Amino acid sequence: MSRFFYVVLLLLVLLIGTSLSTKASDNYRFPNHSFLNLGKGFEIVAEVRGAQPLFPSALIVSNSPETVFREGTLMRAWILPYRTTLIYFYHLNSAGKPLRFNLSLYNPSEKDVGYIALRYLQKGKNFMRLGHKVALSQILALYSLRASSEGVKLYQDDLRPKTFSGSLPSEKVITFVDEEVRDGELITGYLLVQPKGRLTLSISFVDRDYRPTPSDLLVSPLKDMELSHQRGITWRPIIFSSLNLLSENSSAEFYIGDLGEDLLLFSGWRGLGDSEESYRGMYAGIYLYYINLVNDRKEISTYKVVANPRGGKAMLSMMFKLDEDTWYLVSGEPMSAYQERDVLRITLKPNSIKRMVILTLPEGASYYPLKIFIEREKSNF
């Protein structure tokens, strides 16, 4: 046979091999991949195929006061029509008695208002574990509100949010959370809602026998809590960043939980200076990073993603994808303050590019924010 025939045959083999190695069924087999390894203590919790995240256009945070000593209104706000609104809550009952946590929406208009919503909540005394599960579920919910959960493969069924849909009649109340919380217990979770009309939100701790009425959701008879932490609304909850990492001593670092300049009006937030790194974070924003990993060398190059808690214990939960239509949700074990831990290692072939997307949240059960490093490992050559 001619040399030309062998060249064509070799090209066909390479083409077929490449197509086989990129099939969807192979994407999850990390141990068999030469270009990707998970760090010790991290695992894949879920995968999402063929879906793009639906980001909220408004974020409401109810975390003030974080520690509640008596009954009172925790949060009141408008939910605007045709916006995807994410309502996040995190409150500890320290009243010395059981209280009921109530989250309700009221329709003040003269017409019925249709809606779709996802709700997830956790209660208990293991605060870090509860917060982490909420963060894992919340990230997954960004993919399943618009349609169904088709394409989402969950490895932990208790991460599934509860789905609500229907029409709220005029001047009526719908209660999404009405839970008794014992003294010393934390209640945390979120409501991701899309209404077709304007609604009002009320979040409160009430006595066990108290029943909110529609008028309470406009002018509450309960005294507002004193602000001591973070509470408020932002209309720009998505924080984007894009960067190129070249193989020549290239690295990057960013905070998960940083207080960005364009985040708005969290009344009651007592901010500290940038130098006080331990308290730099804020329970606001969804962080989305587009990273081009570029290996312009003639030898293999490896990049690693490293997590580093700032000031206290933390757990990392994040979505990522690499040049594919499949997102992976990664969960990690608790990390001590300033303990660096490898999350991912990505190996690039010579003269190649990998596009990486990372999506994460700051409230992933961390008392403090996280810093993420992406850096190239030093070559042994």
C-alpha positions in Angstrom: 0.0 0.0 0.0 1.1 3.6 -0.6 2.3 6.0 2.0 -0.7 8.2 1.2 -3.1 5.4 2.0 -1.5 4.9 5.5 -1.7 8.6 6.2 -5.4 8.7 5.3 -6.0 5.6 7.4 -4.2 7.2 10.4 -6.2 10.3 10.1 -9.5 8.3 10.1 -8.4 6.4 13.2 -7.6 9.6 15.0 -10.9 11.2 13.9 -12.9 8.2 15.1 -11.0 8.0 18.3 -11.6 11.7 19.0 -15.3 11.4 18.4 -15.6 8.3 20.7 -13.6 10.0 23.5 -16.0 13.0 23.5 -19.3 11.1 23.8 -21.6 12.2 26.5 -21.5 8.8 28.2 -17.7 9.3 28.8 -17.9 12.7 30.3 -18.4 11.5 33.8 -15.5 9.0 33.9 -13.0 11.2 35.6 -10.5 8.4 36.6 -10.1 7.5 32.9 -9.5 11.0 31.7 -6.0 12.1 31.2 -6.8 15.8 31.3 -8.9 16.1 34.5 -8.6 14.9 38.1 -10.7 15.8 41.2 -8.8 16.8 44.3 -8.9 14.7 47.5 -12.0 15.3 49.5 -14.1 16.5 46.6 -16.8 14.6 44.7 -19.3 15.0 41.9 -22.8 15.5 43.3 -24.7 16.0 40.1 -24.4 16.6 36.4 -26.5 18.7 34.1 -26.5 18.0 30.3 -27.8 20.2 27.6 -29.0 23.1 29.7 -27.9 26.6 30.4 -28.4 28.3 33.8 -31.3 30.7 34.2 -29.9 33.5 36.3 -32.1 35.6 38.6 -32.5 39.3 37.8 -33.1 40.2 41.4 -31.7 38.8 44.7 -33.3 39.4 48.1 -31.3 38.5 51.1 -32.9 37.9 54.6 -30.1 37.5 57.0 -30.6 40.3 59.4 -30.6 39.7 62.2 -28.8 36.4 61.7 -29.5 35.6 65.4 -33.1 36.2 66.3 -34.0 36.9 70.0 -37.8 37.7 69.7 -40.7 37.7 67.3 -40.6 40.3 64.5 -40.5 41.1 60.8 -37.3 39.9 59.2 -37.9 41.2 55.6 -40.5 43.0 53.5 -40.1 43.6 49.8 -41.8 43.9 46.4 -41.5 41.0 44.0 -41.7 42.5 40.5 -43.5 40.9 37.5 -41.7 38.8 34.9 -38.4 38.8 36.9 -36.7 35.7 38.2 -36.2 36.6 41.9 -34.0 34.6 44.2 -35.0 35.0 47.9 -32.3 33.7 50.3 -32.8 33.4 54.1 -30.6 32.4 57.0 -31.8 32.8 60.6 -31.1 31.3 63.9 -33.7 31.1 66.6 -32.3 32.3 69.9 -35.5 33.5 71.5 -35.4 30.8 74.3 -38.6 29.2 73.0 -40.0 27.7 69.8 -41.0 30.2 67.1 -42.6 29.8 63.7 -40.8 31.0 60.6 -43.1 32.4 58.0 -42.4 33.3 54.3 -45.5 34.4 52.4 -46.4 36.3 49.2 -49.5 38.5 48.8 -51.2 39.6 45.7 -52.4 43.3 46.2 -53.7 43.7 42.7 -57.3 43.2 41.3 -56.2 40.4 39.0 -54.9 36.9 39.6 -51.2 36.5 39.3 -49.7 33.3 37.9 -46.3 32.1 39.2 -43.8 29.3 39.2 -41.4 28.7 42.1 -38.8 26.4 43.5 -38.4 26.2 47.3 -35.8 24.5 49.4 -35.2 24.7 53.1 -33.2 23.0 55.9 -33.5 23.1 59.7 -31.1 22.0 62.4 -28.0 22.7 64.4 -25.2 21.6 62.1 -25.1 25.1 60.5 -22.3 24.4 58.0 -23.8 21.2 56.7 -27.2 22.9 56.3 -25.8 25.9 54.5 -23.8 23.7 52.2 -26.8 21.6 51.1 -28.8 24.7 50.5 -26.0 26.0 48.2 -25.8 22.8 46.3 -29.6 22.7 45.7 -29.7 26.4 44.8 -27.1 26.0 42.1 -29.0 23.1 40.6 -32.2 25.1 40.8 -30.8 27.6 38.4 -31.0 24.9 35.7 -34.5 23.6 36.3 -36.8 26.5 36.9 -37.4 27.4 33.3 -38.3 23.9 32.2 -38.2 20.5 33.9 -35.3 18.8 35.6 -34.8 16.6 32.5 -31.1 16.3 31.9 -30.2 16.8 35.6 -28.8 13.6 37.2 -28.9 13.9 41.0 -26.8 11.7 43.2 -28.5 12.9 46.4 -32.3 13.0 46.2 -32.6 15.3 49.2 -31.1 18.2 47.2 -34.2 18.4 45.0 -36.2 21.6 45.6 -40.0 21.5 45.8 -41.9 22.9 42.8 -44.9 25.2 43.0 -47.0 26.7 40.2 -50.4 28.2 39.9 -52.3 31.4 40.1 -52.6 33.6 43.2 -56.0 35.2 43.4 -56.5 38.9 44.1 -55.9 40.0 47.7 -54.9 36.5 48.7 -51.8 35.1 50.5 -49.8 32.0 49.6 -47.4 30.7 52.3 -44.3 29.0 51.0 -42.7 28.3 54.4 -44.5 27.9 57.8 -42.1 25.9 60.0 -41.7 25.6 63.7 -38.1 26.3 64.6 -36.9 25.2 68.0 -34.6 27.3 70.2 -31.0 27.0 69.0 -32.1 25.8 65.6 -31.1 27.4 62.2 -33.5 27.7 59.3 -32.1 28.4 55.9 -33.0 28.0 52.3 -34.3 29.9 49.3 -37.3 30.6 47.1 -36.7 31.0 43.4 -39.9 32.6 41.9 -41.1 33.9 38.6 -44.4 35.8 39.0 -46.5 37.3 36.1 -47.6 40.2 38.3 -46.4 42.3 41.2 -46.4 40.5 44.6 -45.3 41.5 48.1 -43.0 39.4 50.2 -43.1 39.0 54.0 -40.6 37.0 56.1 -41.0 36.9 59.9 -40.6 34.9 63.1 -44.0 34.7 64.8 -45.4 33.1 67.9 -46.6 29.6 67.5 -50.3 30.7 67.5 -49.9 33.7 65.3 -51.5 33.6 61.8 -50.5 36.4 59.3 -53.3 38.2 57.5 -53.1 39.9 54.1 -52.9 43.3 55.8 -49.8 42.1 57.7 -48.0 41.7 54.5 -48.4 45.4 53.6 -48.1 47.0 57.1 -46.9 44.5 59.6 -48.1 44.8 63.3 -44.8 43.2 64.3 -41.9 45.5 65.0 -39.1 45.3 62.5 -35.9 43.7 63.7 -32.9 45.9 64.4 -30.4 45.5 61.5 -27.2 43.9 62.5 -26.0 41.9 59.5 -26.9 41.7 55.8 -30.4 42.4 54.4 -31.5 43.9 51.2 -32.1 43.7 47.5 -29.7 43.9 44.5 -30.8 44.1 40.9 -27.4 42.9 39.6 -26.8 39.6 41.3 -24.6 38.1 38.7 -20.9 38.8 38.9 -19.0 37.9 35.6 -15.3 37.7 35.0 -13.3 36.5 32.0 -9.6 35.9 31.8 -6.9 34.1 29.8 -4.3 32.0 31.6 -1.1 31.5 29.5 1.4 28.8 30.2 4.2 31.3 31.0 3.9 31.6 34.9 0.2 32.5 34.7 -2.1 32.5 37.6 -5.3 34.2 38.9 -7.2 34.6 42.2 -10.6 35.8 43.1 -13.0 35.9 46.0 -16.2 34.0 46.3 -18.2 36.4 48.5 -16.4 39.6 47.7 -18.3 42.9 48.0 -18.4 44.2 44.5 -18.7 47.9 43.8 -21.7 47.4 41.6 -23.8 45.5 44.2 -26.5 47.7 45.5 -28.0 48.9 48.8 -27.7 46.2 51.4 -29.0 48.3 54.3 -27.6 47.4 57.6 -24.5 45.8 56.3 -21.6 46.8 58.5 -18.7 46.6 56.1 -15.1 46.5 57.1 -12.0 47.6 55.2 -10.5 45.5 52.4 -7.5 44.9 54.7 -9.7 42.9 57.1 -9.8 39.9 54.7 -11.6 37.6 57.1 -14.8 39.6 56.9 -14.6 40.6 53.3 -17.4 38.4 52.0 -21.1 39.1 51.6 -24.1 36.8 51.0 -24.8 38.3 47.6 -24.2 37.4 44.0 -23.7 34.5 41.8 -20.1 34.2 40.5 -19.6 33.2 36.9 -16.0 32.9 35.6 -15.0 32.2 32.0 -11.3 31.1 31.9 -9.3 30.2 28.8 -6.4 27.9 29.7 -3.7 28.2 27.1 -0.8 25.9 26.7 1.5 27.4 24.0 4.4 25.0 24.9 5.7 21.9 23.3 5.2 19.8 26.5 2.2 19.0 28.6 1.0 21.8 30.9 -1.2 21.3 34.1 -3.4 23.9 35.8 -4.9 23.5 39.2 -7.9 25.1 40.9 -7.3 25.6 44.6 -9.7 26.7 47.4 -8.6 28.7 50.4 -11.1 29.8 53.2 -10.6 33.2 54.6 -10.8 33.5 58.4 -12.9 30.4 59.3 -14.2 27.0 58.2 -15.7 26.8 54.8 -17.1 24.3 52.3 -16.9 24.8 48.5 -19.7 24.0 46.1 -19.4 24.9 42.5 -20.5 24.0 39.0 -17.9 23.8 36.2 -17.6 22.6 32.6 -14.8 22.1 30.1 -15.5 22.7 26.4 -18.6 20.5 26.7 -22.3 20.8 27.1 -22.1 19.1 30.5 -21.9 20.9 33.8 -20.6 19.1 36.9 -21.6 20.1 40.5 -18.6 19.5 42.9 -19.0 19.3 46.6 -16.1 19.3 49.1 -15.4 18.4 52.7 -15.0 21.2 55.4 -11.8 23.2 55.2 -10.1 25.0 58.0 -9.2 28.7 57.7 -6.3 29.4 55.2 -6.0 25.7 54.4 -5.3 25.4 50.7 -6.9 22.4 49.0 -6.7 21.3 45.4 -10.2 21.1 43.8 -9.3 20.2 40.2 -6.3 19.5 38.0 -6.6 20.1 34.3 -3.9 18.7 32.0 -3.5 20.4 28.6 -1.8 18.8 25.6 1.0 20.7 23.9 -0.2 23.7 21.9 -3.8 23.4 23.1 -6.6 25.5 24.7 -9.3 24.5 27.2 -12.2 26.8 28.0 -13.4 26.4 31.6 -16.5 27.9 33.1 -17.0 28.1 36.9 -20.2 28.9 38.6 -20.4 29.3 42.4 -22.1 31.0 45.3 -20.7 32.7 48.4 -23.2 31.2 50.9 -21.8 27.7 50.5 -22.0 27.1 54.2 -19.0 29.3 54.9 -18.9 31.7 57.8 -16.3 33.6 55.8 -15.6 34.0 52.0 -13.4 31.7 50.0 -10.5 32.7 47.8 -10.0 30.6 44.6 -6.6 30.3 43.0 -6.1 29.0 39.4 -2.4 28.5 38.6 -0.1 26.5 36.4 1.9 23.8 38.1 5.7 24.2 37.7 7.2 21.9 35.1 9.7 19.3 36.0 11.6 19.9 32.8 
